[in-house]
């Protein structure tokens, strides 16, 4: 494995979790929950703690791309060190939010979760996929965005940003409107869908419908091997961390918004003069409507 593989090991474990067998998922949860402690366990100790067999442990680390458990443990230790360095400036906290946390503790844990979600996404984001997505949006005559729940806010944010630089972008708030609009798309149009799990039925259907008449499709999701990713021409993968509180809607939302900002900035930069003029004009319109003091 390469140094880059070591740095993204924990990210790849989290991304693989939905597709793992129950026994392998328990192993993955052990490594992502307390990675520093888990890295010191032997295969037999890990199997006993996860109530599974040593064969399952071997199958798990091979699934992660390792031939030897020793190499897996070394890279896991490196990944933990990288995370500690990335959060060195934050207050020292551990574990998920629990009932005994103070407000200060909650702030620290939320900050840690979101900081790592952004840092991991920046490290894991596929630059080639991002470039292809930017090209699709640049050439689009119309862009439709859609998401459900917290992801709907992310789709709305992308639509508003693109509209500010003169792109024809529409965000849909309910499934039936999104589906009927998707059916009218065609070549030269782009459908962008946002879902943390990549398994939200309404969102997957939105892309599937848009694809039939020839629209290009872009997915923003945390799991590259998901139904939404399989329905997309281009997948932009986040590396967010779930918590028990609002699972999938804390770190995931901030990671999705980061991807949206990168996508928007790429489009704006590629059409720099026109985008800057549009931003100046839209800013002036809003600024002129502010109440001034006498």
Protein Blocks (a to p, Z undefined) as FASTA:
>chain_A
ZZklmmmmmmmmmmmmmmpcfklmmmmmmmmmmmmlmmmpcfklmmmmnopafklmmmmm
mmnopabfklmmmmmmmmmmmmmmmmmmpccdedjddfkbcfklmmmmmmmmmmmmmmmm
mmmpcfklmmmmmmmmmmpcbdcdddehjllmmmmmmmmmmmmnopacdddfbfklmmmm
mmmgcehiacddddfklpafklmmmmmmmmmnopacddddfbfbbfklmmpfbdcddddd
ddfehghilmmmmmmmmmmmmmmmmmmmmmmmlmmmmmmmmmmmmmmmpccdZZ
